[in-house]
């Protein structure tokens, strides 16, 4: 412990304090609190430096960094690190180490709104825009499911289980190798999903001055349909498959990336009420369930015809236009729900 940088030890206590504050906050709100669980040292995967530039010293080319108590470490640098930055972290993930730093960036003035684009997210199409563009769903996990299933079988074959299903040979080196192979495969899936979300969000933000997006409650949408013993769920397998596809699509990740990229570019993001956006006609405003026929939308009242996701994106754009009239120009949250009704 004597060789550990003092601020790293303080950061551990800060994390404990944050966890306890969150516990008491959930208790005061009447939620299921969930007491913070203490984890073993083997699961501690990061070292925090609260005053990053005071502890972490880069060389002139930023190819090496001096870490207190460790010494100099070679870097395979991504982007340039400013001379003055805030907190820093050394993070271990699947036997690889990453250096993360945070720093302030200058806020960009809001653009004059000349173009508004509505975005509808879906399972078959990741994002449809009101301009008529259809952005394909990458479906990373679906494409790699055979390789993932093979790694799962290998891990299962190397695992000794008790009668109640508990793992009895967790420290076994052979099992550890199989577990690491599976973890690396899952990490590659996540990296591909994140890279695709970066590219899609950048393209969307650069193409407009204001983005309208649905305020989806993803936690509720991906909740299990199993139910309870007294009230068992229905269509559990179908709902589980839909949840798997939605999580593989990365709805929430795309929204996060759109939000922070839009804020740094001076683009407004308006989150609108998603209710009946897939059934409402963008031409006449009628809302009929039978108007949507799988991926086509044919209005039963006015006969308007379009791709169902593009029609929903047009509806979202219209709601965003109405919400802008009520949206306070306070530069607050980049994504906030504004009901256009």
N, C-alpha and C positions, 0 to 999 in steps of 0.2 A: 504494500500500500504506500510505503514511503516514496517509491519511484513514480507514483501516479501523479499527474498534474492536479493541483488542488481544485481548480475550477471544474475538472471532470468529475471529481467526487461531489462537488456542490450540485452539478447538473443532475446527478442521480437523486439527490434529495428533492430537487425541484420537480422531477418527474413523479416522485412519490406524493408530493404535495398536490400536484395537478390531479392525480388519480383520486386522492381522498376528497378533494373539492368536488370533483365530478360525482363521486359517490353520494356525498351529502346533498348535492344539488338534485340528484334524481330522487333521493328520499323526500326532500321538501316538496317536490312536484308530484308525489304520489306514484311514481313509476317504480318498476321492479329494479331495485338499486344495483345488485350484483357487486359484492364486496371485491375490491382489488385483490388479485391473486399474485402472490410472490412467486417468481420464476427462478429456476436454478441458474447458476453462473453460465452453464453451457448454452443457455438460450439468450444470453446477453450479446446482442449483435452490433452494438454501436458505442462509440465514444464521442461525447459531446464537448465542444469548446464554446462556452457562452460568449467569450470575447475572442472571436476567431482570429482577426488580424494581429492581435497581441500575442497569440500563442503559436499560430501556424505561420511559418516564414517560407516564402517562395524564393527561388533564385531568379535571376534576371530574365531567363528564358521561360520560366514557369514549367520547367521539366522535372524539377525536384522540389520537394517540400520537407521542411524540418518540423518534426512532430516532437513535442516535449516528452522526454522519457523513452523515446523510440529511436530518434535520429533522423537522418535523411532518407526519404523514400522516393523512388522514381515514379514519374507520372506519365500516363498516356492521356494527355490533356484533351478535353473536349472544347470548351470555350474559354476565352480569356477571363481571368479573375481580376477584378479591380484591386488597387492597392489597399483601399479601405473597405472592409466588408464586416458583416455582423457575425452571427453564429456560424460555427462549422461543425461538421460531423464526419467521423470515419465510420463507415458502415460496411459490415461483412455480409455478403449474400452469396450462398452456394460456393464457398471457397474463393470468392473474389472480393476485393476491397474497393470501395468507392469513397471519394472525398466530395462532400457536398458543402457548399457555402451559400449563404443568403446575403443579398446586398440590395440597397435601395436603387430604384430607377426613377428617372424624372417622369412625372405624370404628363401625359399628352393631352392637349386641349381637345374637347369633344368636337367631332366633325359636324359641319352643317349637314343636316339630314336631307339628302336629295334622293336617296334610294333606300327602300325598305325591303328586306327579303324575309319571307317566312320559311321555317324549316320544320318538316315533319319527320320524326324518327320512327322507324319500323323494323320488322324482323326480316322481311324479304328484301327490302331496300333500307340501308342504314339511314340515309337522309335523302329526302326529296325537297327541293326548293321551289318557291313560288315562280321562279324563272323557268321551270320545267326540267331542271337537271335532276337526274337520278344517280345517287352515289351508291355504288354496290356495297353490300355487306361482305367484309373480308372472311368471316366465319373461320377463324384460325383453328379453334378447337375441333370443329367439324372436319376440317381437312386433315388434321393430325390425329384423329381419334384412334386409328388402327395402331399407330406407333405408341400412343399413350396407353392403349389397352395392353399392348405387349409388355411395356415396362411395369404396368400394374400387376400383370401375371407373374413377372419375374420377382417383384417385391413380395407378392403373396407366397410364392414358392419358397422364399428364403425367410419367411416369418413363422416362428413357432408360437402357437396361440393356446391359451388355456381354454377350459370348457366354457367360460363366460366370454370368450373373445378377446381377452387382454393379451398384448404382446409380451412374450416371456424372454425374447432374445434381442431386446433393443440395442444393447452394446455390441452385438455380433458384427465384426468387420465386414463380413460378406453381405449382411443385410444393410449395413450403412452404405456400402457402395451402390446397391440397388436403389436405396432411397435417394441418394444424391443424383443418380441418373434420372430418376423421375422428377426430382426438383428442378434440374437443369432443363428438362423438356418443358415443364410448366413455365419456367422463366422465359424460355424462348417464345412461347405462346404469348405471354404478357408483353414482352418486348415488341413483338410484331404488332399486337393490338395497339400499343401505345404509339408506335411509330406511325401507324396508319391514322390514328386519331390526330396526331400532330399535323400531318399533311392535309387531312380533310379540314380541320379547324382553321388552319392558315389560309387555305383556299377560300373558305367561306368568309372569313373576316376581311380579307383583302378585296372582296368583290362587292362590298356594300358599305353603307354608312350606319345602318341600324338593322339588327337581327331580331326577329320575333321567334320565340321558341316556346314549346309547351312546358309548363311546370309539372313534370311527371313525378309522382311519388313512387320512386323505384323500389323502395323498401316494401311497400304494400303490393306493388305489381309482381314482385318476385317472391312473395311469401308462399310457403308451402301450403298445399291444399289437403294435407293429411287429416287435419281436424283432430278430434279427441275420440276417446273410447265411447263416450256417450253420444257424440255427434260426429261420426266419421265423415270425411270429405268424399266428394264425388269427382270422377275423372282425374284421379290423382296422377296417374301415369302421363296423361296428356298435359296436365298443368306442369308437371316436373320437366317434361320435354320443352315446353314453352319457356319456362324459367331458365333452362340451360341455354337456349338460343339467345334470350334477351341478355343474359350475363356475358355470353360470348361476344355479343355485338358491341358492348361497351357504351351503352347509352349515357351513363353517368360520367364516364371518362370524357366523352366527346363534349358534353355540356361544360365540364370544368375547363377544358382546353379552350373552348369558344369564349368562356367568360374572361379568363385571364389574358388571352390574346387580344380580345376586344378592348379590354380596359387599357392595355398598353398601347393600342393603336388609336384610341379616341373614338371607338365605335360603341354605340349604345346597344345593350341587349335587354329586351323586354320579354319577361316570362309571363305568358297569358294562361288563362284557365283552359285546360284541355278538354273540358266536357263536350261531347258530341261533335268534336272537330272532324271526325271521320265520317259523320252522317250528314253534316250540314252542307248545303249547296253554296259554293262560292259565288254563284251567279245570281240566284234569287233569294238566298237565305233560308229556304225551307229545310226542314230537318225530318227526313224519312228514313227509317231503318232499311227499307227495301231498296233504296237508291244505290247502295253500295253492293256490288256484285263481285266478290273476291277482289281483284286488283283493278277493276273498272268501276267508275262512278257514272251512273246515268240518272239524272234527276227525274223523279216521277212527276214533278210539277211542270218544270220548264223544258225538260229534255236535254239539258246541258250534259255533255259527255267529256270525260277526261280521265287520266290515270287517277286512281283513288288517292294515292299519296300526294300527288301534285295538287289535287283539289283540296286536301286537308292543309297543305302548306299555304294555299291561297287564303283559306279561312283563317289560319293563324296570322298571316300578314294583315288581314283586315282587322282582326282583334288587336294586333299590336298598334296599328294606326289609330284606333280609337283609344287605346290605353295611353298613347303618347300625350293625348290631350289632358290626361289626369296625372301624368307622371311628373313628380316634383323634380326640378332641375337642381338637385342638391349634391350630385356627384357621389351619392351613397352607393349601396350595394349594386354591382354591375348586373346581377341577375335577381330580380324580385318579381313577385306575382302581382300583376295589375289586372284586375277584372274589367273587361271591356263591356260588360253587360250594363 
